[in-house]
């Protein structure tokens, strides 16, 4: 059975330098796929099963960990005294751990940016440490909610720092950076539409390479995805604020920001999914979902929308496409499955007590789905009807998505970073 759409799998293989790297949010493809088949099914519990190591975190946040070679990188923030304080911008930390044993190799601070936030509803760290870092194997590129980005080398030296202006983001910066060629691309979809833009910064020094204005989108906290369509790359974004927009789902040439196609849709919190010939996105705020054939040009609302779903509950985490099915976890722990071909629902069940509906799932090479976080986690076998294979709990709940490398899961709790590996 084909577990991952062919185009998506090819993109995984072409973008990953080695199979054991996890260089960005949702892995080498940015879609939540790993080709690995030897990941642990069980961990945690009373006996701490398959916890290879755990290391205390400096501060807190819900940015996901990333892995390159023998190193794990995380971003956190810390207030003096340890308690969040809306009157003060916290310290911004980037830390590096040894993947083998969890030893902290270094911890560096990045000078905060200009935006002091007062709305802390966006999770641990007050939303200051929500974006996941990205690496090219030479440098680590980070973004923090004070509207600042920076590049650090693998020894923790800050190479450059760049403030993101303007910064009329809604609540916080939730979008993570993605790499393409010699650029770092950020979706800056603001609450003030006239400030919204898609921006490419130079990896070398943070200088502006290109930007595309987005005056007709809504705000967004989603991360763009890079996909391959007929041998050419497309950068897909979703930004509609709390409702739907005529130009919410859009495709761009990542080389220069030229817009390729767009359609009416809804979405702002979760990133799109891609596989088996469709891009799927939904509101994440209680609206409908849209499946689109990405081969069109211009406004494709009337020509390339394959199907739409009915209204759904809040869904902050990202959807994923496994084989011929879209899988979606909602708030309240309800997971649904639809057929890629026509959007017909084939399964609906509750993952009782799941620790986070914000963390985005991972699909392995056997089609196993990992809804994993520092809290209660589920491992499912994908298909028209999902089958629960294991239920696990680290008892350290957080919203961060997991990372995968060399048969191991790396999970960021609120207090600790964990490495999960089968004990031999």
Secondary structure, 3 states (H helix, E strand, C coil): CCCCCHHHHHHHHHHCCCCCCECCCCCCCCCCECCCCCCCCCCECCCCECEEEEEECCCECCCCCEEECCEEEEEEEECCCCCCCCCCCCEEEEEEEECCCCCEEEEEEECCCCCCCCCCCCCHHHHCCCCCCEECCCEEEEEECCCEEEEEECCCCEEEEEECCCCCCCCCCCCCCEEECCEEEEEECCCCHHHCEEEEEECCCCCEEEEEECCCCCCCCCCCEEEEECCEEEEEEECCCCCEEEEEEEEECCCCCCEEEEEEEECCCCCCEEECCEEEEECCECCCEEEECCCCCEECCCCCEEEECCCCCECCCCCEEECCEEEEECCCCEEEEEECCCCCEEEEEECCCCCCCCCCCEECCCCEEEECCCCEEEEEECCCCCEEEEEEECCCCCCCCCEEECCEEEEECCCEEEEECCCC
